Amino acid sequence: MMRLFLFLATNAAILLVVSLIFNIFGLQGALDAQGVHLNLQGLLLMSAVIGMTGSFISLATSKWSAKRAMGVFVIEAPSNGTEQWLLDTVRSQAAAAGIGMPEVGIFDAAEPNAFATGMSRDSALVAVSTGLLHNMDQDEVAAVIGHELTHVANGDMVTMALMQGVVNTFVYFFATVIGYVVDRAVFKTERGYGPAYYVTQMVAQLALGVLASILVMWFSRRREFRADAGGARLAGTHKMIAALQALQRAHEAPALPEQLAAFGITGGGFSRLFMSHPPLEERIAALRNGQ
């Protein structure tokens, strides 16, 4: 809760600073002079509500949606030795990481993969694929679990949701300003909103959204190095390296659903700028160098 409070306070401070910048540089007056009569402070507040609401709804429903999207079977009463080992490993590592015992699940996928999700450190879900259990030994699986539990312990789900909310806020805000300026100053619409507003605003949201995703993915890649380091602390550096090497040997795993991709174990993507995970060779090198 303290992490949530601090980030909300940070976001409120950002909105306040941006509002002050508007006043200091006279942006409101400059827009008024061009016939663009926008209440920038009001628009900024509305953008924050729109941007943050979707992000928080996604976070609040993350476990529910993950279970259904991935077909996760949650282990409540272990029916075999593998399930018992999974529960015992997660319980031991969760205690070492200082978090509550998460739900533990398995989803059916031939490729080795895993993810963690949930709204809080003490109420998370950690799930591994059947392919992970079949293609890695227990030491390697334990390292992967340590990686995912580190995401939970670091509060990465909340951090990413709040960051995405801030990004959404400013994408909507600037796209709306651009659309309104083009409609009023270029196409000279005097009342209401002309077609140029809607077209420009939509195009601006797409363009700004692409640029914003580069920032979000950069932050996601930095978290992966931290999660690898945490997995190394919980399971052992050699086990974490072995797990990443096993992923290199396996076929490239298909993408997890978008809301889970940032919390999986594998990397990939067509362009480095849009990759949620760093290349596996870089992650292995970072562990070997003690970074």
KELUM-123618 format. One record per residue: x, y, z of N, C-alpha, C, O in turn; residue in one letter. Coordinates in steps of 0.05 Angstrom, whole numbers. Each point is the difference from the previous one (the first is absolute). Example, Ala and Ser with C-alpha at 12.3 -4.5 7.8 and 13.67 -1.06 7.14 Angstrom:
2
((264 -114 156) (-18 24 0) (18 24 0) (21 0 13) 'A')
((-28 21 -27) (16 24 1) (-15 22 14) (10 22 4) 'S')
END
This chain:
291
((17 -24 0) (-17 24 0) (17 25 0) (-7 20 -12) 'M')
((30 -21 26) (18 24 0) (10 5 -28) (2 24 -8) 'M')
((5 -45 -7) (9 4 -28) (-22 13 -16) (6 18 -16) 'R')
((-30 -27 19) (-23 11 -14) (-4 29 7) (-4 16 -18) 'L')
((6 -10 44) (-4 28 8) (22 18 -11) (-6 22 -9) 'F')
((31 -31 10) (22 16 -9) (-2 6 -30) (5 22 -9) 'L')
((-13 -42 -6) (-2 4 -29) (-24 18 -7) (2 16 -18) 'F')
((-24 -19 32) (-22 18 -4) (7 28 7) (-7 19 -15) 'L')
((22 -15 37) (9 26 7) (19 11 -21) (-1 24 -6) 'A')
((19 -41 -4) (18 9 -21) (-15 9 -25) (6 20 -12) 'T')
((-26 -35 5) (-16 7 -24) (-15 26 4) (-1 16 -18) 'N')
((-9 -12 42) (-14 25 6) (20 23 -2) (-7 22 -9) 'A')
((31 -26 19) (21 21 -1) (7 6 -29) (5 23 -7) 'A')
((-3 -44 -10) (6 4 -28) (-22 18 -13) (7 19 -15) 'I')
((-32 -25 20) (-22 15 -11) (1 29 10) (-5 18 -16) 'L')
((13 -14 41) (2 27 11) (22 16 -14) (-3 23 -7) 'L')
((26 -36 4) (23 13 -13) (-7 7 -29) (7 22 -9) 'V')
((-19 -41 -5) (-7 6 -28) (-20 23 -1) (2 17 -18) 'V')
((-21 -16 36) (-19 23 1) (14 26 5) (-7 20 -12) 'S')
((27 -20 30) (15 24 5) (16 9 -25) (3 24 -5) 'L')
((8 -44 -9) (15 7 -25) (-18 14 -20) (8 19 -13) 'I')
((-33 -29 11) (-19 13 -18) (-3 30 7) (0 17 -17) 'F')
((-2 -12 43) (-4 28 9) (26 17 -3) (-2 23 -9) 'N')
((25 -35 15) (25 15 -1) (6 9 -29) (8 22 -5) 'I')
((-12 -41 -13) (7 6 -28) (-24 11 -16) (3 5 -24) 'F')
((-25 0 37) (-22 13 -13) (-12 -16 -23) (-10 11 -19) 'G')
((10 -38 22) (-10 -16 -22) (-30 3 -4) (-10 -1 -22) 'L')
((-4 5 45) (-29 4 -3) (-6 26 -16) (-18 -1 -17) 'Q')
((33 22 23) (-4 25 -15) (7 -3 -29) (-13 12 -18) 'G')
((34 -27 12) (9 -3 -28) (-22 -15 -16) (-5 6 -23) 'A')
((-7 -26 36) (-21 -15 -14) (-25 18 -4) (-12 -1 -21) 'L')
((6 16 42) (-23 18 -3) (4 20 -23) (-19 7 -14) 'D')
((43 3 11) (6 19 -21) (-4 -12 -28) (-6 14 -19) 'A')
((8 -41 17) (-4 -13 -26) (-29 -10 -3) (-6 -14 -19) 'Q')
((-10 23 38) (-28 -9 -2) (-5 -28 10) (-21 -11 -4) 'G')
((41 0 18) (-3 -27 11) (-6 3 30) (18 2 16) 'V')
((-43 -2 -9) (-8 5 28) (-4 -26 15) (-22 -11 2) 'H')
((45 1 7) (0 -25 16) (7 6 29) (18 16 5) 'L')
((-32 -29 13) (7 1 28) (21 -21 5) (-7 -24 4) 'N')
((33 31 -5) (21 -20 2) (0 -15 26) (5 -24 0) 'L')
((-9 38 22) (-1 -14 26) (-22 -20 2) (3 -22 10) 'Q')
((-27 31 -20) (-22 -19 0) (4 -24 -18) (-7 -23 7) 'G')
((19 28 -31) (6 -22 -18) (21 -19 12) (-2 -24 -3) 'L')
((22 36 17) (20 -17 12) (-12 -18 21) (7 -24 2) 'L')
((-25 35 14) (-13 -16 21) (-18 -22 -13) (1 -23 9) 'L')
((-16 30 -29) (-16 -20 -14) (17 -22 -13) (-7 -23 1) 'M')
((29 31 -12) (18 -19 -12) (11 -20 20) (3 -24 -5) 'S')
((3 35 29) (11 -17 22) (-21 -21 8) (6 -23 5) 'A')
((-31 32 -3) (-22 -19 7) (-3 -21 -21) (-2 -24 7) 'V')
((3 32 -32) (-3 -20 -22) (24 -18 -1) (-2 -25 -2) 'I')
((27 36 4) (24 -16 -2) (4 -19 23) (8 -23 -4) 'G')
((-14 32 29) (5 -16 23) (-21 -21 5) (5 -22 10) 'M')
((-30 29 -17) (-22 -19 5) (3 -27 -14) (-2 -21 12) 'T')
((9 23 -38) (3 -25 -15) (24 -16 11) (-2 -25 1) 'G')
((23 39 7) (23 -14 10) (-6 -15 26) (9 -22 4) 'S')
((-24 35 14) (-7 -12 26) (-20 -22 -3) (2 -20 14) 'F')
((-21 22 -33) (-18 -21 -5) (15 -25 -9) (-6 -22 8) 'I')
((25 26 -27) (16 -22 -10) (16 -13 23) (2 -25 1) 'S')
((9 41 17) (15 -11 23) (-18 -15 19) (7 -22 9) 'L')
((-30 34 -3) (-18 -13 19) (-11 -26 -10) (-6 -18 16) 'A')
((3 15 -42) (-11 -25 -11) (21 -18 -12) (-6 -20 -13) 'T')
((32 26 19) (22 -14 -14) (0 -30 7) (4 -17 -18) 'S')
((-8 9 43) (0 -28 7) (-24 -15 -14) (3 -22 -11) 'K')
((-26 34 13) (-24 -12 -11) (3 -4 -30) (-6 -21 -11) 'W')
((15 42 -3) (3 -1 -29) (22 -19 -8) (-2 -14 -20) 'S')
((24 13 36) (22 -18 -7) (-8 -29 2) (7 -16 -17) 'A')
((-22 9 37) (-9 -28 4) (-17 -9 -24) (3 -22 -9) 'K')
((-20 40 -1) (-17 -7 -22) (14 1 -27) (-4 -17 -17) 'R')
((21 38 14) (13 2 -26) (20 -23 -5) (3 -9 -22) 'A')
((11 1 43) (20 -21 -3) (-9 -28 8) (14 -19 -2) 'M')
((-39 18 12) (-10 -26 9) (15 -11 24) (7 -24 0) 'G')
((-1 41 19) (17 -8 23) (-15 -18 19) (-22 6 9) 'V')
((34 -29 -3) (-10 -17 21) (14 7 26) (24 -4 3) 'F')
((-39 14 17) (11 8 25) (2 -24 18) (-20 -14 5) 'V')
((44 9 6) (4 -23 17) (-10 7 28) (11 17 14) 'I')
((-32 -31 -6) (-10 4 28) (7 -24 17) (10 4 23) 'E')
((-14 -28 -33) (8 -24 14) (18 -16 -20) (-11 -11 -18) 'A')
((37 11 22) (18 -13 -19) (-7 -30 -4) (-6 -14 19) 'P')
((5 6 -44) (-8 -27 -7) (24 -18 -8) (-3 -24 -4) 'S')
((27 36 3) (23 -16 -7) (25 14 11) (-1 22 11) 'N')
((24 -35 -14) (25 10 11) (8 26 -12) (12 17 14) 'G')
((-16 -13 -40) (7 25 -13) (-15 23 11) (12 21 6) 'T')
((-38 -24 -3) (-16 22 11) (8 6 29) (1 23 8) 'E')
((5 -44 8) (9 5 27) (26 14 1) (5 18 16) 'Q')
((13 -26 -34) (27 14 -2) (-4 29 -7) (14 17 11) 'W')
((-31 -11 -31) (-5 27 -8) (-10 17 24) (10 22 5) 'L')
((-30 -32 10) (-10 15 23) (22 4 21) (2 22 10) 'L')
((13 -42 -5) (21 2 21) (22 20 -9) (9 16 16) 'D')
((-2 -16 -42) (20 18 -10) (-9 29 1) (14 18 9) 'T')
((-39 -14 -18) (-11 28 1) (-3 9 29) (6 23 6) 'V')
((-15 -40 12) (-3 8 28) (27 8 12) (1 20 14) 'R')
((19 -36 -19) (27 5 11) (11 26 -11) (10 16 15) 'S')
((-12 -12 -41) (11 24 -12) (-16 25 7) (11 22 4) 'Q')
((-37 -25 -2) (-17 23 8) (7 10 28) (2 24 5) 'A')
((3 -44 13) (8 8 27) (27 14 0) (4 19 14) 'A')
((15 -29 -31) (26 12 -2) (-2 28 -12) (16 18 6) 'A')
((-35 -14 -24) (-4 27 -13) (-16 19 17) (-2 23 -7) 'A')
((-10 -33 29) (-15 17 17) (-28 7 -10) (-10 22 5) 'G')
((-2 -40 -21) (-27 5 -10) (-19 -22 9) (9 -21 9) 'I')
((-35 26 -12) (-20 -20 6) (1 -23 -20) (9 4 -23) 'G')
((-19 -27 31) (-1 -23 -17) (-19 6 -24) (-24 4 5) 'M')
((34 -4 -29) (-18 5 -23) (-15 -26 -8) (7 -22 9) 'P')
((-27 25 -25) (-12 -23 -13) (20 -11 -20) (15 14 -12) 'E')
((-16 -40 9) (19 -14 -18) (-16 -15 -20) (-19 -15 7) 'V')
((25 18 -33) (-15 -13 -21) (17 -11 -22) (24 6 -2) 'G')
((-36 -22 -14) (13 -12 -24) (-19 5 -24) (-24 -4 2) 'I')
((36 12 -24) (-16 3 -25) (12 -17 -22) (24 -5 -1) 'F')
((-41 -4 -16) (8 -19 -21) (12 14 -24) (-14 14 -14) 'D')
((40 -16 10) (14 11 -22) (25 -16 -4) (15 -6 19) 'A')
((-9 -1 -44) (24 -17 -6) (26 15 5) (20 -12 6) 'A')
((-20 39 -9) (24 15 3) (5 7 29) (-19 3 16) 'E')
((44 -1 -7) (7 8 27) (-7 29 5) (11 18 -14) 'P')
((-28 -13 33) (-7 28 6) (-11 1 28) (-7 -21 12) 'N')
((5 45 -1) (-11 4 27) (-7 30 2) (10 17 -15) 'A')
((-27 -11 34) (-7 28 5) (-10 4 29) (-8 -20 13) 'F')
((9 45 -4) (-12 7 25) (-18 24 -4) (6 17 -17) 'A')
((-28 -16 32) (-18 23 -2) (-15 2 26) (1 -17 17) 'T')
((-15 39 -14) (-15 5 24) (2 29 9) (18 15 -9) 'G')
((-36 -6 26) (-2 28 7) (19 7 23) (6 24 4) 'M')
((2 -44 12) (17 6 23) (21 -21 5) (-2 -22 -11) 'S')
((22 29 27) (21 -19 6) (-9 -25 15) (12 -21 -2) 'R')
((-34 24 17) (-9 -22 17) (-25 -14 -12) (-12 -17 14) 'D')
((5 24 -38) (-23 -14 -13) (5 -2 -30) (-14 12 -16) 'S')
((35 -27 9) (8 -3 -27) (-6 -28 -11) (-9 -17 14) 'A')
((15 14 -40) (-3 -26 -13) (26 -5 -15) (10 17 -14) 'L')
((2 -41 18) (24 -8 -15) (-8 -26 -15) (-9 -19 12) 'V')
((13 20 -38) (-8 -24 -16) (23 -8 -19) (14 17 -10) 'A')
((-11 -43 7) (20 -10 -18) (-13 -18 -21) (-21 -11 5) 'V')
((34 9 -28) (-12 -16 -22) (9 -29 3) (20 -6 13) 'S')
((-36 -12 -24) (7 -28 0) (26 -4 -15) (16 -18 6) 'T')
((-11 34 -27) (25 -1 -15) (24 6 18) (21 -12 -4) 'G')
((-24 31 22) (22 7 18) (6 -24 18) (24 -6 4) 'L')
((-44 -7 6) (4 -23 18) (12 -24 -15) (15 -15 12) 'L')
((-21 13 -38) (9 -23 -15) (28 4 -11) (15 -19 -4) 'H')
((-7 44 -1) (25 6 -14) (22 10 18) (23 3 -9) 'N')
((-29 2 34) (21 9 19) (1 -18 24) (-20 -12 8) 'M')
((44 11 4) (1 -16 25) (-9 17 23) (-6 24 -3) 'D')
((5 -35 27) (-12 14 23) (17 25 8) (-12 20 8) 'Q')
((38 -22 -11) (17 23 7) (-7 24 -18) (-2 23 9) 'D')
((-2 -29 -35) (-6 21 -19) (-28 12 4) (-4 24 -1) 'E')
((-15 -42 7) (-27 9 5) (0 17 26) (-14 20 1) 'V')
((29 -28 19) (1 16 25) (11 28 -6) (-9 19 13) 'A')
((28 -17 -31) (11 27 -7) (-21 17 -14) (-2 24 6) 'A')
((-13 -37 -24) (-22 15 -13) (-20 9 20) (-10 23 -2) 'V')
((3 -40 21) (-19 8 21) (11 23 16) (-15 19 7) 'I')
((41 -20 -1) (13 23 14) (-2 26 -15) (-5 21 11) 'G')
((9 -23 -37) (-3 23 -18) (-28 12 2) (-3 24 4) 'H')
((-17 -41 -6) (-28 10 2) (-7 11 27) (-13 21 2) 'E')
((22 -34 19) (-5 10 27) (14 26 5) (-10 17 16) 'L')
((33 -12 -29) (13 26 3) (-17 22 -12) (-1 22 10) 'T')
((-12 -28 -33) (-19 19 -12) (-21 8 21) (-6 23 3) 'H')
((-4 -43 11) (-21 4 20) (12 17 23) (-12 19 9) 'V')
((35 -28 2) (12 14 22) (7 29 -6) (-2 17 18) 'A')
((10 -12 -43) (7 28 -8) (-25 17 -6) (3 24 -5) 'N')
((-26 -36 6) (-24 15 -6) (-2 8 -29) (-11 21 -6) 'G')
((23 -37 -12) (1 7 -28) (-27 3 -13) (-3 17 -18) 'D')
((-16 -33 26) (-27 2 -12) (-12 27 5) (-12 13 -18) 'M')
((14 -4 43) (-11 27 7) (15 22 -14) (-11 18 -11) 'V')
((38 -21 11) (17 21 -13) (-7 2 -29) (-3 23 -11) 'T')
((1 -45 -3) (-6 1 -29) (-28 11 -5) (-4 14 -20) 'M')
((-15 -21 37) (-27 10 -4) (-1 30 4) (-13 14 -16) 'A')
((27 -4 36) (0 29 5) (15 14 -22) (-8 22 -9) 'L')
((30 -33 0) (15 12 -22) (-17 1 -25) (0 20 -14) 'M')
((-13 -42 8) (-17 0 -24) (-23 20 3) (-8 12 -20) 'Q')
((-2 -9 44) (-21 20 5) (10 28 -6) (-15 16 -12) 'G')
((39 -9 21) (11 27 -5) (5 4 -29) (-7 21 -11) 'V')
((17 -42 -3) (5 2 -29) (-26 4 -14) (-2 17 -18) 'V')
((-19 -32 25) (-26 3 -12) (-11 28 3) (-12 11 -18) 'N')
((17 0 42) (-10 27 7) (11 20 -20) (-15 16 -11) 'T')
((42 -16 7) (12 20 -17) (-4 -5 -29) (0 18 -16) 'F')
((-3 -43 8) (-7 -6 -28) (-27 12 -6) (-3 13 -21) 'V')
((-17 -18 38) (-27 10 -5) (0 31 1) (-13 13 -17) 'Y')
((28 -2 36) (0 29 3) (12 14 -25) (-13 18 -11) 'F')
((37 -26 3) (13 13 -23) (-14 -6 -26) (-1 17 -18) 'F')
((-11 -41 15) (-15 -6 -24) (-24 18 -2) (-7 9 -22) 'A')
((-6 -4 45) (-24 17 -1) (8 29 -6) (-14 13 -15) 'T')
((35 -4 27) (10 28 -6) (6 3 -30) (-7 19 -12) 'V')
((22 -39 2) (8 1 -29) (-25 0 -17) (-2 16 -20) 'I')
((-17 -34 26) (-25 -1 -16) (-15 26 1) (-11 9 -20) 'G')
((9 3 43) (-15 25 4) (14 23 -15) (-13 16 -13) 'Y')
((40 -15 15) (14 22 -13) (-3 -2 -31) (-5 20 -13) 'V')
((8 -44 3) (-3 -4 -29) (-28 8 -9) (-4 13 -20) 'V')
((-16 -22 35) (-28 6 -7) (-6 30 1) (-14 10 -18) 'D')
((24 3 38) (-6 29 4) (19 18 -17) (-10 18 -14) 'R')
((36 -23 16) (19 19 -12) (4 -6 -30) (5 19 -15) 'A')
((-7 -44 7) (5 -6 -28) (-26 -1 -17) (-2 12 -21) 'V')
((-17 -27 32) (-25 -4 -15) (-22 21 7) (-21 0 -11) 'F')
((28 17 31) (-17 23 8) (-28 -8 8) (-19 15 -4) 'K')
((16 -38 17) (-26 -7 12) (-5 18 23) (16 4 18) 'T')
((-40 9 -18) (-6 20 20) (-17 -11 23) (1 10 22) 'E')
((-18 -29 -28) (-18 -11 21) (1 -30 -1) (1 -13 -21) 'R')
((-1 1 46) (1 -29 2) (26 -12 -10) (21 13 0) 'G')
((-23 -37 -10) (23 -14 -10) (-4 -9 -29) (-21 -12 -6) 'Y')
((39 20 -11) (-1 -8 -28) (12 -27 -5) (13 -11 18) 'G')
((-16 0 -42) (12 -26 -6) (30 0 4) (12 -21 7) 'P')
((1 44 -12) (30 1 4) (8 -7 28) (21 -12 5) 'A')
((-37 21 14) (7 -6 28) (1 -30 5) (20 -10 11) 'Y')
((-40 -4 -19) (-2 -29 6) (22 -16 -15) (12 -18 11) 'Y')
((-8 26 -36) (21 -14 -16) (28 5 12) (15 -18 3) 'V')
((-10 44 2) (27 7 10) (5 -11 28) (21 -10 6) 'T')
((-42 11 11) (3 -11 27) (6 -30 -1) (16 -10 16) 'Q')
((-30 -5 -33) (4 -28 -2) (28 -7 -10) (14 -17 11) 'M')
((-5 31 -32) (26 -4 -11) (22 7 20) (20 -14 3) 'V')
((-24 36 11) (19 9 21) (2 -20 22) (22 -6 11) 'A')
((-45 -6 -2) (1 -20 21) (16 -25 -9) (16 -11 15) 'Q')
((-20 3 -40) (16 -23 -10) (29 6 -1) (17 -16 9) 'L')
((-9 40 -19) (28 7 -3) (13 3 28) (22 -10 5) 'A')
((-36 25 12) (11 4 27) (1 -26 16) (18 -4 16) 'L')
((-38 -13 -21) (-1 -26 14) (24 -17 -7) (11 -14 17) 'G')
((-3 14 -43) (24 -15 -8) (25 11 14) (16 -16 10) 'V')
((-13 42 -10) (23 12 14) (0 -6 29) (21 -6 12) 'L')
((-45 7 1) (-2 -5 28) (7 -29 7) (12 -6 20) 'A')
((-19 -12 -39) (5 -29 5) (30 -5 1) (9 -19 13) 'S')
((7 35 -28) (29 -3 1) (10 5 28) (18 -15 10) 'I')
((-29 35 3) (8 6 28) (-8 -22 19) (16 -8 17) 'L')
((-40 -1 -20) (-10 -22 17) (16 -25 -3) (7 -13 20) 'V')
((0 6 -45) (15 -24 -5) (29 2 10) (12 -19 10) 'M')
((-1 44 -11) (27 4 11) (0 -6 30) (17 -13 11) 'W')
((-38 24 3) (-2 -5 28) (-4 -29 6) (11 -11 20) 'F')
((-27 -3 -36) (-5 -28 4) (26 -16 -3) (5 -19 16) 'S')
((12 26 -35) (25 -14 -3) (18 4 24) (14 -19 9) 'R')
((-14 43 3) (17 5 24) (-10 -18 23) (16 -10 16) 'R')
((-42 6 -14) (-11 -17 22) (8 -29 -3) (4 -14 19) 'R')
((-1 5 -44) (8 -27 -4) (28 -6 11) (4 -22 11) 'E')
((14 40 -14) (27 -4 12) (-3 -2 31) (14 -17 12) 'F')
((-31 34 0) (-4 -2 29) (-13 -26 8) (8 -12 20) 'R')
((-27 3 -36) (-13 -25 7) (19 -24 -3) (-1 -19 16) 'A')
((19 20 -36) (20 -21 -3) (19 0 24) (6 -22 11) 'D')
((2 46 -2) (17 1 24) (-14 -11 24) (12 -13 17) 'A')
((-38 19 -15) (-16 -10 23) (-2 -30 -2) (2 -14 21) 'G')
((-7 3 -45) (-1 -29 -3) (26 -13 7) (1 -22 12) 'G')
((21 35 -18) (27 -10 7) (4 0 31) (11 -19 10) 'A')
((-22 39 3) (3 1 30) (-17 -22 13) (9 -13 19) 'R')
((-33 8 -30) (-18 -19 12) (7 -29 -7) (-2 -18 17) 'L')
((12 13 -41) (5 -28 -8) (30 -6 -5) (8 -23 0) 'A')
((8 44 -4) (28 -4 -6) (7 10 -28) (-16 -4 -19) 'G')
((38 18 16) (7 12 -25) (4 -21 -22) (-10 4 -22) 'T')
((23 -26 28) (5 -20 -21) (-27 -12 -9) (-2 -8 -24) 'H')
((-17 6 42) (-26 -11 -8) (-15 20 -18) (-14 -8 -20) 'K')
((16 34 26) (-13 20 -17) (12 1 -27) (-14 2 -20) 'M')
((40 -4 18) (14 0 -26) (-8 -25 -15) (-5 1 -24) 'I')
((4 -24 38) (-8 -25 -14) (-28 2 -11) (-6 -11 -21) 'A')
((-12 24 36) (-28 3 -9) (-1 16 -26) (-14 -6 -18) 'A')
((29 28 18) (0 18 -24) (13 -15 -24) (-8 4 -23) 'L')
((29 -20 29) (12 -15 -22) (-19 -21 -11) (0 -6 -24) 'Q')
((-16 -6 42) (-20 -19 -9) (-21 13 -18) (-10 -12 -19) 'A')
((3 37 25) (-18 15 -17) (12 5 -27) (-14 0 -21) 'L')
((40 5 20) (13 4 -25) (-1 -25 -18) (-3 1 -24) 'Q')
((5 -24 37) (-1 -25 -15) (-28 -7 -10) (-3 -14 -20) 'R')
((-17 23 35) (-27 -6 -7) (-10 17 -24) (13 20 -7) 'A')
((-34 -29 -5) (-12 16 -21) (-10 26 13) (-8 0 23) 'H')
((7 22 -39) (-9 25 9) (-29 -3 8) (-17 -9 -16) 'E')
((10 18 40) (-27 -3 10) (-18 21 -13) (9 23 -4) 'A')
((-34 -30 -2) (-19 20 -11) (-6 21 22) (3 -5 24) 'P')
((-12 28 -33) (-5 22 18) (-22 -7 19) (-20 -12 -8) 'A')
((23 19 33) (-22 -1 19) (-20 23 -7) (7 18 -15) 'L')
((-31 -20 26) (-18 23 -5) (13 26 9) (17 0 17) 'P')
((-25 22 -30) (13 26 4) (3 7 29) (21 10 8) 'E')
((-42 -14 8) (1 8 28) (18 -16 17) (6 7 23) 'Q')
((4 -31 -34) (17 -17 15) (29 -1 -10) (18 -10 13) 'L')
((-14 21 -38) (25 -3 -13) (23 12 16) (22 -11 -1) 'A')
((-26 32 15) (21 13 15) (9 -15 24) (20 6 13) 'A')
((-36 -27 -5) (7 -15 24) (6 -29 -6) (1 -17 18) 'F')
((4 11 -43) (9 -27 -8) (30 -3 4) (13 18 10) 'G')
((-3 -42 -17) (28 -5 4) (16 3 -26) (24 5 1) 'I')
((-37 -9 -24) (14 0 -25) (1 27 -13) (-16 18 8) 'T')
((34 -14 -27) (1 26 -14) (-6 -4 -29) (-4 -22 -9) 'G')
((2 44 -6) (-6 -2 -28) (-9 26 -11) (-2 20 14) 'G')
((-4 -20 -40) (-10 24 -13) (15 5 -26) (22 -10 -4) 'G')
((-34 26 -13) (11 6 -26) (21 23 2) (18 1 -17) 'F')
((-21 15 36) (18 23 2) (7 4 29) (-17 -3 18) 'S')
((42 9 -13) (10 3 28) (-16 21 15) (-5 -3 24) 'R')
((-2 25 -38) (-15 21 14) (-26 -9 11) (-10 11 20) 'L')
((-2 -31 -32) (-27 -9 8) (1 -27 15) (-21 -12 3) 'F')
((45 4 5) (2 -25 15) (-5 4 29) (11 19 12) 'M')
((-29 -36 0) (-5 2 29) (23 -13 16) (3 6 24) 'S')
((12 -23 -37) (22 -14 14) (26 5 -16) (0 1 -24) 'H')
((23 2 38) (26 2 -13) (7 -27 -13) (-11 -21 8) 'P')
((29 21 -28) (9 -26 -11) (11 -18 21) (13 10 19) 'P')
((-17 -36 -21) (9 -18 21) (30 1 4) (9 -3 23) 'L')
((6 7 -44) (29 1 3) (9 23 17) (19 -2 15) 'E')
((-34 24 -16) (7 24 17) (-7 -6 29) (14 8 18) 'E')
((-36 -22 -14) (-8 -7 28) (20 -19 12) (6 3 24) 'R')
((3 -22 -39) (20 -19 10) (26 14 6) (12 -4 21) 'I')
((-4 22 -39) (25 15 5) (-2 18 24) (20 2 15) 'A')
((-43 10 -10) (-4 16 24) (3 -16 26) (12 9 19) 'A')
((-23 -33 -19) (3 -17 23) (29 -9 5) (9 -1 22) 'L')
((4 -5 -44) (28 -9 2) (18 23 10) (20 -4 14) 'R')
((-28 28 -21) (16 24 8) (-9 11 27) (11 19 10) 'N')
((-31 -32 2) (-9 8 26) (-15 27 0) (0 14 20) 'G')
((-12 -7 -42) (-15 25 -2) (-28 -3 10) (-15 20 0) 'Q')
END
